[in-house]
Each structure stands twice: as structure tokens, then as C-alpha cells.
Amino acid sequence: MAKRVLIAGFEPLAGEKVSPSEMVARAFEGKTLAGRTIAVRIIPVETRNIRERFERALNEDDPDLVIALAQFGGRNALSLERVAVNVLDFDRPDNVGVMRKGDVIARGGADARISTIPFEKIIEAWHANGVPGYVSNTAGTSIGNQTLYEILGLTESAAPPVIAGLVHLPYLPAQAIAAGSESTPSMSLELQRRGVEIMIETLVPWFERRTPDSKPSAMPGAPTKSTWIPRGVKEAER
């Protein structure tokens, strides 16, 4: 039985009125795309409980495809993150005032984790549909990086497999105006939303070809929920 696609966005950063990641994620609430039900989670910008929130989401929503969205002001296109590093080094505190400078995400964890999505296929699909996007080799050292690192750790030994990635989103036009539009790039909400839609439409058939068991069953009867097996990376002491 096909599982869900989980899209996770974040609440606005402290001082911001809106969050493109929240707005794009909410655009998919209640939707079905490429034959998959879309589950949506909006996550508080709080470094201390990122892992717990995503572990809960993975258990409750039971996805096999996870797309995390985060704002990255200054980026001029959708940036598909290749790698997450085991480092937290914030430019400003999170929304509850916690500042992380030169900390690890998971003590004893891998120095870096590589996203498991097909980068080239997604970029090709974006460009074919007029969506600016590229593969980024640095997700920074803030909440977005932490999110990708934790999701990849939680899904590393999942059975059945789970594919996960992070897309950093540019500012919306109103945010760019507030930041100084003469030097701050932006992208419309509709184009950002379309980019995520194309990403799902590309990921689902690729994943189902790669993992035949993920396709909907033709057998009648009630679906059986599969068992979620997290990797169980020990949480860093904080």
C-alpha cells in the first residue's frame, strides 16, 4: 500500500511576519498528488526539540517520502540540499531565545549525512517547467541543516526505506522588499509551490520504480500499516 508524502515547513523566524516554508507546506494540506496523500507538519523554530518532533511525525504520518522546507534569505532559487553537517552555529537565536555556537547536533554522530533524493532528476524537472533551482552543497549550520541531519539519521535504517530531502526557499517578494529589494532576491509563493509540486511528481514514480513494494496493492481488503523502525541515533546532550 502506498504511503504518504510528508511535507514539513517552519513557523516564521523571530522578527519575520511570514514564513515561505509554512505557506508552501500549507498549500498542500488535504491534497493528493501523484497518487499519494500529502501529510503536512508545521514545526516551531526551536532547536532543542527538532529530533523529537520529526520522530513523532514519522511515526504518526508513516511516510516513505519526506520533504522538509526551510527559508534561506539571500538564496535566489530553490536550493536542493545535498548534505547536512553535524554542526550548529547560529547567526541569531531560535524563536525561544536559544543560541547555538559551534555545537554538535548529535554527539558521536556522523560528521555529515547525504540526502537520499535523486538530485539531477529534480533539477531537470524544475528547469523543464521554468522553475529556477539548483543543488546546494551547503545547508548552512542553522535549523534547516539540523532538520535534514536529524531526518536522515532517523530514516537511515528504516524498513521499508524512507527517502528524505531538504529544499531551502528564497524570500517571498514582500520579505525582499522589507530586507532591501535592490539587493535581495525573491521568488513568488506560487512558483515556490509549483516547484515542490513538481518535486513530488518526480519523486513518486522514481521511488516506486526503485522500491516496487511502495506501489499501491491491487489486493482487496483493508490496508495494513507497516512498522516504523527508526535508527535510534542517541540524542546529543544539550
ABEGO torsion letter per residue (X at the ends): XBBBBBBBBBBBBBGBABBAAAAAAAAABGBBBGGBBBBBBBBBBBAAAAAAAAAAAAAAAGBABBBBBBBBBGBABBBBBABBBBBBBBABBBAAGBBBBGBBABBGBBABBBBABBAAAAAAAAAAAGBBBBBBABAEABAAAAAAAAAAAAAAABOBBBBBBBBBBBBBAAAAAAAGAAABBBBBAAAAAAAAAAAAAAAAAAAAAABAAABBBABBEBBBBBBBBBAGBBBBBX
